[in-house]
Amino acid sequence: MFDYYELLFGLLVVCFAAIVVYLAYIYERKKNDKQLLHLHELMKEIKSIKTILDKIEKKIK
């Protein structure tokens, strides 16, 4: 009888651990997506600044 309860408890622990790992993965993925979005916006700003500086350089010459 105790083997059944131990097996059931072990199964519940494994399921709980799997859920925790899955939720941690989802959280990290969302965090990385936000960081990539900010990086993409930053790169767009840098490119626009570069084009403005190139235009200013052409006008000076």
C-alpha distance matrix in Angstrom:
0.0 3.8 5.5 5.5 6.9 9.0 10.2 11.1 12.8 14.6 15.8 17.1 18.9 20.5 21.7 23.1 24.9 26.3 27.7 29.2 30.9 32.2 33.7 35.3 36.8 38.2 39.7 41.3 42.7 44.3 45.7 47.2 48.7 50.4 51.8 53.1 54.8 56.5 57.6 59.0 60.9 62.2 63.4 65.3 67.0 68.0 69.5 71.4 72.8 73.8 75.7 77.5 78.5 79.7 81.8 83.3 84.1 85.9 87.9 89.0 90.2
3.8 0.0 3.8 5.4 5.2 6.1 8.5 9.8 10.5 12.1 14.1 15.3 16.4 18.3 19.9 20.9 22.4 24.3 25.7 26.9 28.5 30.2 31.6 32.9 34.6 36.2 37.4 38.9 40.6 42.2 43.4 44.9 46.6 48.2 49.4 50.9 52.6 54.2 55.2 56.8 58.8 59.9 61.1 63.1 64.7 65.6 67.2 69.2 70.5 71.4 73.5 75.2 76.1 77.4 79.6 80.9 81.7 83.6 85.6 86.5 87.8
5.5 3.8 0.0 3.8 5.5 5.1 6.0 8.5 9.8 10.4 12.1 14.1 15.2 16.3 18.2 19.8 20.9 22.4 24.3 25.6 26.8 28.5 30.3 31.5 32.8 34.7 36.1 37.4 38.9 40.8 42.0 43.2 44.9 46.8 47.9 49.1 51.0 52.8 53.6 55.1 57.2 58.3 59.4 61.4 63.2 64.0 65.4 67.5 68.8 69.7 71.6 73.6 74.4 75.5 77.8 79.2 79.9 81.7 83.9 84.8 85.9
5.5 5.4 3.8 0.0 3.8 5.5 5.1 6.1 8.6 9.9 10.5 12.3 14.2 15.4 16.5 18.3 20.0 21.1 22.7 24.4 25.8 27.0 28.7 30.4 31.7 33.1 34.8 36.3 37.6 39.3 40.8 42.1 43.5 45.4 46.8 48.0 49.7 51.5 52.5 53.8 55.9 57.2 58.3 60.1 61.9 62.9 64.3 66.3 67.8 68.7 70.5 72.4 73.4 74.5 76.7 78.2 79.0 80.7 82.8 83.9 85.1
6.9 5.2 5.5 3.8 0.0 3.8 5.4 5.0 6.0 8.4 9.7 10.4 12.1 14.1 15.2 16.3 18.2 19.8 21.0 22.4 24.2 25.6 26.9 28.5 30.2 31.6 32.9 34.6 36.1 37.6 38.9 40.5 42.0 43.7 45.1 46.5 48.1 49.7 50.9 52.4 54.2 55.5 56.8 58.6 60.3 61.3 62.9 64.8 66.1 67.2 69.1 70.8 71.8 73.1 75.2 76.6 77.4 79.3 81.3 82.3 83.6
9.0 6.1 5.1 5.5 3.8 0.0 3.8 5.4 5.0 6.0 8.5 9.8 10.4 12.2 14.2 15.2 16.4 18.3 20.0 21.0 22.5 24.3 25.8 26.9 28.5 30.3 31.5 32.9 34.6 36.3 37.4 38.8 40.6 42.3 43.4 44.8 46.7 48.2 49.2 50.8 52.8 53.9 55.1 57.1 58.7 59.6 61.2 63.2 64.4 65.4 67.4 69.2 70.0 71.3 73.5 74.9 75.6 77.5 79.6 80.5 81.7
10.2 8.5 6.0 5.1 5.4 3.8 0.0 3.8 5.4 5.1 6.1 8.6 9.9 10.6 12.3 14.2 15.3 16.5 18.5 20.0 21.1 22.5 24.5 25.8 27.0 28.8 30.4 31.7 33.0 34.9 36.3 37.5 39.0 41.0 42.2 43.3 45.2 47.0 47.8 49.2 51.4 52.6 53.6 55.5 57.4 58.2 59.6 61.7 63.1 63.9 65.8 67.7 68.7 69.8 72.0 73.5 74.2 75.9 78.1 79.1 80.2
11.1 9.8 8.5 6.1 5.0 5.4 3.8 0.0 3.8 5.4 5.1 6.2 8.7 9.9 10.6 12.3 14.3 15.4 16.6 18.4 20.1 21.1 22.7 24.4 25.8 27.1 28.7 30.4 31.7 33.3 34.8 36.3 37.6 39.4 40.9 42.1 43.7 45.5 46.6 47.9 49.9 51.3 52.5 54.2 56.0 57.1 58.5 60.4 61.8 62.9 64.6 66.5 67.6 68.7 70.8 72.3 73.2 74.9 76.9 78.0 79.3
12.8 10.5 9.8 8.6 6.0 5.0 5.4 3.8 0.0 3.8 5.4 5.1 6.2 8.7 9.9 10.5 12.3 14.2 15.4 16.5 18.4 20.0 21.2 22.6 24.4 25.9 27.0 28.7 30.3 31.8 33.0 34.7 36.3 37.8 39.1 40.6 42.3 43.9 45.0 46.6 48.4 49.6 50.9 52.8 54.4 55.4 57.0 58.9 60.2 61.3 63.2 64.9 65.9 67.3 69.4 70.7 71.6 73.4 75.4 76.4 77.8
14.6 12.1 10.4 9.9 8.4 6.0 5.1 5.4 3.8 0.0 3.8 5.4 5.1 6.2 8.6 9.9 10.6 12.3 14.3 15.4 16.5 18.4 20.1 21.1 22.6 24.5 25.8 27.1 28.6 30.5 31.7 32.9 34.7 36.5 37.6 38.9 40.8 42.4 43.3 44.9 46.9 48.0 49.1 51.1 52.9 53.7 55.2 57.3 58.5 59.4 61.4 63.3 64.1 65.3 67.6 69.0 69.7 71.5 73.6 74.6 75.8
15.8 14.1 12.1 10.5 9.7 8.5 6.1 5.1 5.4 3.8 0.0 3.8 5.4 5.1 6.2 8.6 9.9 10.6 12.4 14.3 15.4 16.5 18.5 20.1 21.1 22.7 24.5 25.9 27.1 28.9 30.4 31.6 33.0 35.0 36.4 37.4 39.2 41.1 42.0 43.3 45.4 46.7 47.8 49.6 51.5 52.4 53.7 55.8 57.2 58.1 59.9 61.9 62.9 64.0 66.1 67.7 68.4 70.1 72.2 73.3 74.5
17.1 15.3 14.1 12.3 10.4 9.8 8.6 6.2 5.1 5.4 3.8 0.0 3.8 5.5 5.1 6.1 8.6 9.8 10.6 12.3 14.3 15.3 16.6 18.4 20.0 21.2 22.6 24.4 25.8 27.2 28.7 30.3 31.7 33.3 34.8 36.2 37.7 39.4 40.7 42.0 43.9 45.3 46.5 48.3 50.0 51.1 52.6 54.4 55.8 56.9 58.8 60.5 61.6 62.9 64.9 66.3 67.3 69.0 71.0 72.1 73.5
18.9 16.4 15.2 14.2 12.1 10.4 9.9 8.7 6.2 5.1 5.4 3.8 0.0 3.8 5.5 5.1 6.1 8.6 9.9 10.5 12.3 14.2 15.4 16.5 18.3 20.1 21.1 22.6 24.3 26.0 27.0 28.6 30.3 31.9 33.1 34.6 36.3 37.8 38.9 40.5 42.4 43.5 44.8 46.8 48.4 49.3 50.9 52.9 54.1 55.2 57.2 58.9 59.8 61.1 63.3 64.6 65.4 67.3 69.3 70.2 71.6
20.5 18.3 16.3 15.4 14.1 12.2 10.6 9.9 8.7 6.2 5.1 5.5 3.8 0.0 3.8 5.5 5.1 6.2 8.7 9.9 10.6 12.2 14.3 15.4 16.5 18.5 20.0 21.1 22.5 24.5 25.8 26.9 28.6 30.6 31.6 32.8 34.7 36.5 37.3 38.7 40.9 42.0 43.1 45.0 46.8 47.7 49.1 51.2 52.5 53.4 55.3 57.2 58.1 59.3 61.5 62.9 63.6 65.4 67.6 68.6 69.7
21.7 19.9 18.2 16.5 15.2 14.2 12.3 10.6 9.9 8.6 6.2 5.1 5.5 3.8 0.0 3.8 5.4 5.1 6.3 8.7 10.0 10.6 12.4 14.3 15.4 16.6 18.5 20.1 21.1 22.8 24.5 25.8 27.1 29.0 30.5 31.6 33.2 35.1 36.2 37.4 39.4 40.8 41.9 43.6 45.5 46.6 47.9 49.8 51.3 52.3 54.1 55.9 57.1 58.2 60.2 61.8 62.7 64.4 66.4 67.6 68.8
23.1 20.9 19.8 18.3 16.3 15.2 14.2 12.3 10.5 9.9 8.6 6.1 5.1 5.5 3.8 0.0 3.8 5.4 5.1 6.2 8.7 9.9 10.7 12.4 14.3 15.5 16.6 18.5 20.1 21.4 22.7 24.4 25.9 27.4 28.9 30.4 31.9 33.5 34.8 36.2 38.0 39.3 40.7 42.4 44.0 45.2 46.8 48.6 49.9 51.1 52.9 54.6 55.7 57.0 59.0 60.4 61.4 63.2 65.1 66.2 67.6
24.9 22.4 20.9 20.0 18.2 16.4 15.3 14.3 12.3 10.6 9.9 8.6 6.1 5.1 5.4 3.8 0.0 3.8 5.4 5.1 6.2 8.5 9.9 10.6 12.3 14.3 15.4 16.5 18.3 20.2 21.1 22.5 24.3 26.0 27.0 28.5 30.4 31.9 32.8 34.5 36.4 37.5 38.7 40.8 42.3 43.2 44.9 46.9 48.1 49.1 51.1 52.8 53.7 55.0 57.2 58.5 59.3 61.2 63.2 64.2 65.5
26.3 24.3 22.4 21.1 19.8 18.3 16.5 15.4 14.2 12.3 10.6 9.8 8.6 6.2 5.1 5.4 3.8 0.0 3.8 5.5 5.2 6.1 8.7 9.9 10.6 12.4 14.3 15.4 16.5 18.5 20.0 21.1 22.5 24.6 25.8 26.9 28.7 30.6 31.4 32.7 34.9 36.2 37.2 39.0 40.9 41.8 43.2 45.2 46.7 47.6 49.4 51.3 52.3 53.4 55.5 57.1 57.9 59.6 61.7 62.8 64.0
27.7 25.7 24.3 22.7 21.0 20.0 18.5 16.6 15.4 14.3 12.4 10.6 9.9 8.7 6.3 5.1 5.4 3.8 0.0 3.8 5.5 5.1 6.2 8.6 9.8 10.6 12.3 14.3 15.3 16.7 18.4 20.0 21.1 22.8 24.5 25.7 27.1 29.0 30.3 31.5 33.3 34.8 36.1 37.7 39.5 40.7 42.1 43.9 45.4 46.5 48.3 50.0 51.2 52.4 54.4 55.9 56.9 58.6 60.5 61.7 63.1
29.2 26.9 25.6 24.4 22.4 21.0 20.0 18.4 16.5 15.4 14.3 12.3 10.5 9.9 8.7 6.2 5.1 5.5 3.8 0.0 3.8 5.4 5.2 6.2 8.6 10.0 10.6 12.3 14.2 15.5 16.5 18.4 20.0 21.4 22.7 24.4 25.9 27.4 28.6 30.3 32.0 33.1 34.6 36.5 37.9 39.0 40.7 42.5 43.8 45.0 46.9 48.5 49.5 51.0 53.0 54.3 55.3 57.2 59.0 60.0 61.5
30.9 28.5 26.8 25.8 24.2 22.5 21.1 20.1 18.4 16.5 15.4 14.3 12.3 10.6 10.0 8.7 6.2 5.2 5.5 3.8 0.0 3.8 5.5 5.1 6.2 8.7 9.9 10.6 12.2 14.4 15.3 16.4 18.3 20.2 21.1 22.4 24.4 26.0 26.8 28.4 30.4 31.5 32.6 34.7 36.3 37.2 38.7 40.8 42.0 43.0 45.0 46.7 47.6 48.9 51.1 52.5 53.2 55.1 57.1 58.1 59.4
32.2 30.2 28.5 27.0 25.6 24.3 22.5 21.1 20.0 18.4 16.5 15.3 14.2 12.2 10.6 9.9 8.5 6.1 5.1 5.4 3.8 0.0 3.8 5.4 5.1 6.3 8.7 10.0 10.6 12.5 14.3 15.4 16.5 18.6 20.1 21.0 22.7 24.7 25.7 26.8 28.9 30.3 31.4 33.1 35.0 36.1 37.4 39.3 40.8 41.8 43.5 45.4 46.5 47.7 49.7 51.3 52.2 53.8 55.8 57.0 58.3
33.7 31.6 30.3 28.7 26.9 25.8 24.5 22.7 21.2 20.1 18.5 16.6 15.4 14.3 12.4 10.7 9.9 8.7 6.2 5.2 5.5 3.8 0.0 3.8 5.4 5.1 6.2 8.6 9.9 10.7 12.3 14.3 15.4 16.8 18.5 20.0 21.2 23.0 24.4 25.8 27.4 28.8 30.3 31.9 33.5 34.8 36.3 38.0 39.4 40.7 42.5 44.0 45.3 46.7 48.5 49.9 51.1 52.8 54.6 55.8 57.3
35.3 32.9 31.5 30.4 28.5 26.9 25.8 24.4 22.6 21.1 20.1 18.4 16.5 15.4 14.3 12.4 10.6 9.9 8.6 6.2 5.1 5.4 3.8 0.0 3.8 5.5 5.1 6.2 8.6 10.0 10.6 12.3 14.2 15.5 16.6 18.3 20.1 21.4 22.5 24.3 26.0 27.1 28.5 30.5 31.9 32.9 34.7 36.5 37.7 38.8 40.9 42.4 43.4 44.9 46.9 48.2 49.1 51.1 52.9 53.9 55.4
36.8 34.6 32.8 31.7 30.2 28.5 27.0 25.8 24.4 22.6 21.1 20.0 18.3 16.5 15.4 14.3 12.3 10.6 9.8 8.6 6.2 5.1 5.4 3.8 0.0 3.8 5.4 5.2 6.1 8.7 9.9 10.5 12.2 14.3 15.3 16.3 18.3 20.1 20.9 22.3 24.4 25.6 26.7 28.6 30.4 31.3 32.7 34.7 36.1 37.0 38.9 40.8 41.8 42.9 45.1 46.5 47.4 49.1 51.2 52.2 53.5
38.2 36.2 34.7 33.1 31.6 30.3 28.8 27.1 25.9 24.5 22.7 21.2 20.1 18.5 16.6 15.5 14.3 12.4 10.6 10.0 8.7 6.3 5.1 5.5 3.8 0.0 3.8 5.5 5.1 6.2 8.6 9.9 10.5 12.5 14.4 15.3 16.6 18.6 19.9 21.0 22.8 24.4 25.7 27.1 29.0 30.3 31.6 33.3 34.9 36.1 37.7 39.4 40.7 42.0 43.8 45.4 46.5 48.1 50.0 51.3 52.7
39.7 37.4 36.1 34.8 32.9 31.5 30.4 28.7 27.0 25.8 24.5 22.6 21.1 20.0 18.5 16.6 15.4 14.3 12.3 10.6 9.9 8.7 6.2 5.1 5.4 3.8 0.0 3.8 5.5 5.3 6.2 8.7 10.0 10.8 12.5 14.4 15.5 16.9 18.5 20.1 21.5 22.8 24.5 26.1 27.5 28.9 30.6 32.1 33.4 34.9 36.7 38.1 39.3 40.9 42.7 44.0 45.2 47.0 48.7 49.8 51.4
41.3 38.9 37.4 36.3 34.6 32.9 31.7 30.4 28.7 27.1 25.9 24.4 22.6 21.1 20.1 18.5 16.5 15.4 14.3 12.3 10.6 10.0 8.6 6.2 5.2 5.5 3.8 0.0 3.8 5.5 5.0 6.1 8.5 9.9 10.5 12.2 14.2 15.4 16.3 18.2 20.1 21.0 22.4 24.4 25.8 26.8 28.5 30.4 31.5 32.7 34.7 36.3 37.2 38.7 40.8 42.0 42.9 44.9 46.8 47.7 49.2
42.7 40.6 38.9 37.6 36.1 34.6 33.0 31.7 30.3 28.6 27.1 25.8 24.3 22.5 21.1 20.1 18.3 16.5 15.3 14.2 12.2 10.6 9.9 8.6 6.1 5.1 5.5 3.8 0.0 3.8 5.4 5.1 6.1 8.7 9.9 10.4 12.3 14.3 15.1 16.3 18.4 19.8 20.8 22.5 24.4 25.5 26.8 28.7 30.3 31.2 33.0 34.8 36.0 37.1 39.1 40.7 41.6 43.3 45.2 46.5 47.8
44.3 42.2 40.8 39.3 37.6 36.3 34.9 33.3 31.8 30.5 28.9 27.2 26.0 24.5 22.8 21.4 20.2 18.5 16.7 15.5 14.4 12.5 10.7 10.0 8.7 6.2 5.3 5.5 3.8 0.0 3.8 5.4 5.0 6.3 8.7 9.9 10.6 12.5 14.2 15.3 16.7 18.5 20.0 21.3 22.9 24.4 25.9 27.3 28.9 30.3 31.9 33.4 34.8 36.2 37.9 39.4 40.7 42.3 44.0 45.4 46.9
45.7 43.4 42.0 40.8 38.9 37.4 36.3 34.8 33.0 31.7 30.4 28.7 27.0 25.8 24.5 22.7 21.1 20.0 18.4 16.5 15.3 14.3 12.3 10.6 9.9 8.6 6.2 5.0 5.4 3.8 0.0 3.8 5.5 5.2 6.4 8.8 10.0 10.9 12.4 14.4 15.6 16.7 18.5 20.3 21.4 22.7 24.6 26.2 27.3 28.8 30.7 32.1 33.2 34.8 36.7 37.8 39.0 41.0 42.6 43.7 45.3
47.2 44.9 43.2 42.1 40.5 38.8 37.5 36.3 34.7 32.9 31.6 30.3 28.6 26.9 25.8 24.4 22.5 21.1 20.0 18.4 16.4 15.4 14.3 12.3 10.5 9.9 8.7 6.1 5.1 5.4 3.8 0.0 3.8 5.4 5.0 6.1 8.6 9.9 10.4 12.2 14.2 15.1 16.3 18.4 20.0 20.8 22.4 24.4 25.6 26.7 28.6 30.3 31.3 32.6 34.7 36.1 37.0 38.8 40.8 41.8 43.2
48.7 46.6 44.9 43.5 42.0 40.6 39.0 37.6 36.3 34.7 33.0 31.7 30.3 28.6 27.1 25.9 24.3 22.5 21.1 20.0 18.3 16.5 15.4 14.2 12.2 10.5 10.0 8.5 6.1 5.0 5.5 3.8 0.0 3.8 5.4 5.1 6.2 8.7 9.8 10.4 12.4 14.2 15.2 16.6 18.5 19.9 21.1 22.8 24.5 25.6 27.2 28.9 30.3 31.5 33.3 34.9 36.0 37.6 39.4 40.8 42.2
50.4 48.2 46.8 45.4 43.7 42.3 41.0 39.4 37.8 36.5 35.0 33.3 31.9 30.6 29.0 27.4 26.0 24.6 22.8 21.4 20.2 18.6 16.8 15.5 14.3 12.5 10.8 9.9 8.7 6.3 5.2 5.4 3.8 0.0 3.8 5.4 5.1 6.3 8.6 9.8 10.7 12.3 14.3 15.5 16.7 18.5 20.1 21.4 22.8 24.4 26.1 27.4 28.8 30.4 32.0 33.3 34.7 36.5 38.0 39.3 41.0
51.8 49.4 47.9 46.8 45.1 43.4 42.2 40.9 39.1 37.6 36.4 34.8 33.1 31.6 30.5 28.9 27.0 25.8 24.5 22.7 21.1 20.1 18.5 16.6 15.3 14.4 12.5 10.5 9.9 8.7 6.4 5.0 5.4 3.8 0.0 3.8 5.4 5.2 6.1 8.6 9.9 10.5 12.3 14.3 15.4 16.4 18.4 20.1 21.1 22.4 24.5 25.9 26.9 28.5 30.5 31.6 32.7 34.7 36.4 37.4 39.0
53.1 50.9 49.1 48.0 46.5 44.8 43.3 42.1 40.6 38.9 37.4 36.2 34.6 32.8 31.6 30.4 28.5 26.9 25.7 24.4 22.4 21.0 20.0 18.3 16.3 15.3 14.4 12.2 10.4 9.9 8.8 6.1 5.1 5.4 3.8 0.0 3.8 5.4 4.9 6.1 8.6 9.7 10.4 12.3 14.2 15.1 16.4 18.4 19.9 20.8 22.6 24.4 25.5 26.7 28.7 30.2 31.2 32.9 34.8 36.0 37.4
54.8 52.6 51.0 49.7 48.1 46.7 45.2 43.7 42.3 40.8 39.2 37.7 36.3 34.7 33.2 31.9 30.4 28.7 27.1 25.9 24.4 22.7 21.2 20.1 18.3 16.6 15.5 14.2 12.3 10.6 10.0 8.6 6.2 5.1 5.4 3.8 0.0 3.8 5.4 5.1 6.3 8.6 9.9 10.7 12.5 14.3 15.5 16.8 18.6 20.0 21.4 22.9 24.5 25.8 27.4 29.0 30.3 31.9 33.5 35.0 36.5
56.5 54.2 52.8 51.5 49.7 48.2 47.0 45.5 43.9 42.4 41.1 39.4 37.8 36.5 35.1 33.5 31.9 30.6 29.0 27.4 26.0 24.7 23.0 21.4 20.1 18.6 16.9 15.4 14.3 12.5 10.9 9.9 8.7 6.3 5.2 5.4 3.8 0.0 3.8 5.4 5.1 6.1 8.6 9.9 10.6 12.3 14.3 15.5 16.6 18.3 20.2 21.3 22.6 24.3 26.0 27.1 28.5 30.4 31.9 33.1 34.9
57.6 55.2 53.6 52.5 50.9 49.2 47.8 46.6 45.0 43.3 42.0 40.7 38.9 37.3 36.2 34.8 32.8 31.4 30.3 28.6 26.8 25.7 24.4 22.5 20.9 19.9 18.5 16.3 15.1 14.2 12.4 10.4 9.8 8.6 6.1 4.9 5.4 3.8 0.0 3.8 5.5 5.0 6.2 8.7 9.9 10.5 12.3 14.3 15.3 16.4 18.5 20.0 20.9 22.4 24.5 25.7 26.7 28.6 30.4 31.4 32.9
59.0 56.8 55.1 53.8 52.4 50.8 49.2 47.9 46.6 44.9 43.3 42.0 40.5 38.7 37.4 36.2 34.5 32.7 31.5 30.3 28.4 26.8 25.8 24.3 22.3 21.0 20.1 18.2 16.3 15.3 14.4 12.2 10.4 9.8 8.6 6.1 5.1 5.4 3.8 0.0 3.8 5.4 5.1 6.3 8.8 9.9 10.7 12.5 14.4 15.3 16.7 18.6 20.0 21.1 22.9 24.6 25.7 27.1 29.0 30.5 31.8
60.9 58.8 57.2 55.9 54.2 52.8 51.4 49.9 48.4 46.9 45.4 43.9 42.4 40.9 39.4 38.0 36.4 34.9 33.3 32.0 30.4 28.9 27.4 26.0 24.4 22.8 21.5 20.1 18.4 16.7 15.6 14.2 12.4 10.7 9.9 8.6 6.3 5.1 5.5 3.8 0.0 3.8 5.4 5.1 6.3 8.7 10.0 10.7 12.5 14.3 15.6 16.8 18.5 20.0 21.4 22.8 24.4 26.0 27.4 28.9 30.7
62.2 59.9 58.3 57.2 55.5 53.9 52.6 51.3 49.6 48.0 46.7 45.3 43.5 42.0 40.8 39.3 37.5 36.2 34.8 33.1 31.5 30.3 28.8 27.1 25.6 24.4 22.8 21.0 19.8 18.5 16.7 15.1 14.2 12.3 10.5 9.7 8.6 6.1 5.0 5.4 3.8 0.0 3.8 5.4 5.1 6.2 8.7 9.9 10.6 12.3 14.4 15.5 16.5 18.4 20.1 21.2 22.4 24.5 26.0 27.0 28.8
63.4 61.1 59.4 58.3 56.8 55.1 53.6 52.5 50.9 49.1 47.8 46.5 44.8 43.1 41.9 40.7 38.7 37.2 36.1 34.6 32.6 31.4 30.3 28.5 26.7 25.7 24.5 22.4 20.8 20.0 18.5 16.3 15.2 14.3 12.3 10.4 9.9 8.6 6.2 5.1 5.4 3.8 0.0 3.8 5.4 5.0 6.2 8.6 9.8 10.4 12.4 14.3 15.2 16.4 18.5 20.0 20.8 22.5 24.5 25.7 27.0
65.3 63.1 61.4 60.1 58.6 57.1 55.5 54.2 52.8 51.1 49.6 48.3 46.8 45.0 43.6 42.4 40.8 39.0 37.7 36.5 34.7 33.1 31.9 30.5 28.6 27.1 26.1 24.4 22.5 21.3 20.3 18.4 16.6 15.5 14.3 12.3 10.7 9.9 8.7 6.3 5.1 5.4 3.8 0.0 3.8 5.5 5.2 6.2 8.7 9.8 10.7 12.5 14.3 15.3 16.7 18.5 19.9 21.2 22.9 24.5 26.0
67.0 64.7 63.2 61.9 60.3 58.7 57.4 56.0 54.4 52.9 51.5 50.0 48.4 46.8 45.5 44.0 42.3 40.9 39.5 37.9 36.3 35.0 33.5 31.9 30.4 29.0 27.5 25.8 24.4 22.9 21.4 20.0 18.5 16.7 15.4 14.2 12.5 10.6 9.9 8.8 6.3 5.1 5.4 3.8 0.0 3.8 5.4 5.1 6.2 8.6 10.0 10.7 12.3 14.2 15.5 16.6 18.3 20.1 21.3 22.7 24.6
68.0 65.6 64.0 62.9 61.3 59.6 58.2 57.1 55.4 53.7 52.4 51.1 49.3 47.7 46.6 45.2 43.2 41.8 40.7 39.0 37.2 36.1 34.8 32.9 31.3 30.3 28.9 26.8 25.5 24.4 22.7 20.8 19.9 18.5 16.4 15.1 14.3 12.3 10.5 9.9 8.7 6.2 5.0 5.5 3.8 0.0 3.8 5.5 5.1 6.1 8.7 9.9 10.5 12.2 14.3 15.3 16.3 18.4 20.1 21.0 22.6
69.5 67.2 65.4 64.3 62.9 61.2 59.6 58.5 57.0 55.2 53.7 52.6 50.9 49.1 47.9 46.8 44.9 43.2 42.1 40.7 38.7 37.4 36.3 34.7 32.7 31.6 30.6 28.5 26.8 25.9 24.6 22.4 21.1 20.1 18.4 16.4 15.5 14.3 12.3 10.7 10.0 8.7 6.2 5.2 5.4 3.8 0.0 3.8 5.4 5.0 6.3 8.7 9.8 10.4 12.4 14.2 15.1 16.5 18.5 20.0 21.2
71.4 69.2 67.5 66.3 64.8 63.2 61.7 60.4 58.9 57.3 55.8 54.4 52.9 51.2 49.8 48.6 46.9 45.2 43.9 42.5 40.8 39.3 38.0 36.5 34.7 33.3 32.1 30.4 28.7 27.3 26.2 24.4 22.8 21.4 20.1 18.4 16.8 15.5 14.3 12.5 10.7 9.9 8.6 6.2 5.1 5.5 3.8 0.0 3.8 5.4 5.1 6.3 8.6 9.8 10.7 12.4 14.2 15.4 16.8 18.6 20.2
72.8 70.5 68.8 67.8 66.1 64.4 63.1 61.8 60.2 58.5 57.2 55.8 54.1 52.5 51.3 49.9 48.1 46.7 45.4 43.8 42.0 40.8 39.4 37.7 36.1 34.9 33.4 31.5 30.3 28.9 27.3 25.6 24.5 22.8 21.1 19.9 18.6 16.6 15.3 14.4 12.5 10.6 9.8 8.7 6.2 5.1 5.4 3.8 0.0 3.8 5.5 5.1 6.2 8.6 9.9 10.6 12.2 14.3 15.4 16.5 18.6
73.8 71.4 69.7 68.7 67.2 65.4 63.9 62.9 61.3 59.4 58.1 56.9 55.2 53.4 52.3 51.1 49.1 47.6 46.5 45.0 43.0 41.8 40.7 38.8 37.0 36.1 34.9 32.7 31.2 30.3 28.8 26.7 25.6 24.4 22.4 20.8 20.0 18.3 16.4 15.3 14.3 12.3 10.4 9.8 8.6 6.1 5.0 5.4 3.8 0.0 3.8 5.4 5.1 6.1 8.6 9.8 10.4 12.3 14.3 15.3 16.6
75.7 73.5 71.6 70.5 69.1 67.4 65.8 64.6 63.2 61.4 59.9 58.8 57.2 55.3 54.1 52.9 51.1 49.4 48.3 46.9 45.0 43.5 42.5 40.9 38.9 37.7 36.7 34.7 33.0 31.9 30.7 28.6 27.2 26.1 24.5 22.6 21.4 20.2 18.5 16.7 15.6 14.4 12.4 10.7 10.0 8.7 6.3 5.1 5.5 3.8 0.0 3.8 5.4 5.0 6.2 8.6 9.7 10.5 12.4 14.3 15.5
77.5 75.2 73.6 72.4 70.8 69.2 67.7 66.5 64.9 63.3 61.9 60.5 58.9 57.2 55.9 54.6 52.8 51.3 50.0 48.5 46.7 45.4 44.0 42.4 40.8 39.4 38.1 36.3 34.8 33.4 32.1 30.3 28.9 27.4 25.9 24.4 22.9 21.3 20.0 18.6 16.8 15.5 14.3 12.5 10.7 9.9 8.7 6.3 5.1 5.4 3.8 0.0 3.8 5.4 5.1 6.2 8.6 9.9 10.7 12.4 14.5
78.5 76.1 74.4 73.4 71.8 70.0 68.7 67.6 65.9 64.1 62.9 61.6 59.8 58.1 57.1 55.7 53.7 52.3 51.2 49.5 47.6 46.5 45.3 43.4 41.8 40.7 39.3 37.2 36.0 34.8 33.2 31.3 30.3 28.8 26.9 25.5 24.5 22.6 20.9 20.0 18.5 16.5 15.2 14.3 12.3 10.5 9.8 8.6 6.2 5.1 5.4 3.8 0.0 3.8 5.4 5.0 6.1 8.6 9.9 10.5 12.5
79.7 77.4 75.5 74.5 73.1 71.3 69.8 68.7 67.3 65.3 64.0 62.9 61.1 59.3 58.2 57.0 55.0 53.4 52.4 51.0 48.9 47.7 46.7 44.9 42.9 42.0 40.9 38.7 37.1 36.2 34.8 32.6 31.5 30.4 28.5 26.7 25.8 24.3 22.4 21.1 20.0 18.4 16.4 15.3 14.2 12.2 10.4 9.8 8.6 6.1 5.0 5.4 3.8 0.0 3.8 5.4 5.0 6.2 8.7 9.9 10.7
81.8 79.6 77.8 76.7 75.2 73.5 72.0 70.8 69.4 67.6 66.1 64.9 63.3 61.5 60.2 59.0 57.2 55.5 54.4 53.0 51.1 49.7 48.5 46.9 45.1 43.8 42.7 40.8 39.1 37.9 36.7 34.7 33.3 32.0 30.5 28.7 27.4 26.0 24.5 22.9 21.4 20.1 18.5 16.7 15.5 14.3 12.4 10.7 9.9 8.6 6.2 5.1 5.4 3.8 0.0 3.8 5.4 5.1 6.3 8.7 10.1
83.3 80.9 79.2 78.2 76.6 74.9 73.5 72.3 70.7 69.0 67.7 66.3 64.6 62.9 61.8 60.4 58.5 57.1 55.9 54.3 52.5 51.3 49.9 48.2 46.5 45.4 44.0 42.0 40.7 39.4 37.8 36.1 34.9 33.3 31.6 30.2 29.0 27.1 25.7 24.6 22.8 21.2 20.0 18.5 16.6 15.3 14.2 12.4 10.6 9.8 8.6 6.2 5.0 5.4 3.8 0.0 3.8 5.5 5.1 6.3 8.8
84.1 81.7 79.9 79.0 77.4 75.6 74.2 73.2 71.6 69.7 68.4 67.3 65.4 63.6 62.7 61.4 59.3 57.9 56.9 55.3 53.2 52.2 51.1 49.1 47.4 46.5 45.2 42.9 41.6 40.7 39.0 37.0 36.0 34.7 32.7 31.2 30.3 28.5 26.7 25.7 24.4 22.4 20.8 19.9 18.3 16.3 15.1 14.2 12.2 10.4 9.7 8.6 6.1 5.0 5.4 3.8 0.0 3.8 5.5 5.1 6.4
85.9 83.6 81.7 80.7 79.3 77.5 75.9 74.9 73.4 71.5 70.1 69.0 67.3 65.4 64.4 63.2 61.2 59.6 58.6 57.2 55.1 53.8 52.8 51.1 49.1 48.1 47.0 44.9 43.3 42.3 41.0 38.8 37.6 36.5 34.7 32.9 31.9 30.4 28.6 27.1 26.0 24.5 22.5 21.2 20.1 18.4 16.5 15.4 14.3 12.3 10.5 9.9 8.6 6.2 5.1 5.5 3.8 0.0 3.8 5.4 5.2
87.9 85.6 83.9 82.8 81.3 79.6 78.1 76.9 75.4 73.6 72.2 71.0 69.3 67.6 66.4 65.1 63.2 61.7 60.5 59.0 57.1 55.8 54.6 52.9 51.2 50.0 48.7 46.8 45.2 44.0 42.6 40.8 39.4 38.0 36.4 34.8 33.5 31.9 30.4 29.0 27.4 26.0 24.5 22.9 21.3 20.1 18.5 16.8 15.4 14.3 12.4 10.7 9.9 8.7 6.3 5.1 5.5 3.8 0.0 3.8 5.4
89.0 86.5 84.8 83.9 82.3 80.5 79.1 78.0 76.4 74.6 73.3 72.1 70.2 68.6 67.6 66.2 64.2 62.8 61.7 60.0 58.1 57.0 55.8 53.9 52.2 51.3 49.8 47.7 46.5 45.4 43.7 41.8 40.8 39.3 37.4 36.0 35.0 33.1 31.4 30.5 28.9 27.0 25.7 24.5 22.7 21.0 20.0 18.6 16.5 15.3 14.3 12.4 10.5 9.9 8.7 6.3 5.1 5.4 3.8 0.0 3.8
90.2 87.8 85.9 85.1 83.6 81.7 80.2 79.3 77.8 75.8 74.5 73.5 71.6 69.7 68.8 67.6 65.5 64.0 63.1 61.5 59.4 58.3 57.3 55.4 53.5 52.7 51.4 49.2 47.8 46.9 45.3 43.2 42.2 41.0 39.0 37.4 36.5 34.9 32.9 31.8 30.7 28.8 27.0 26.0 24.6 22.6 21.2 20.2 18.6 16.6 15.5 14.5 12.5 10.7 10.1 8.8 6.4 5.2 5.4 3.8 0.0
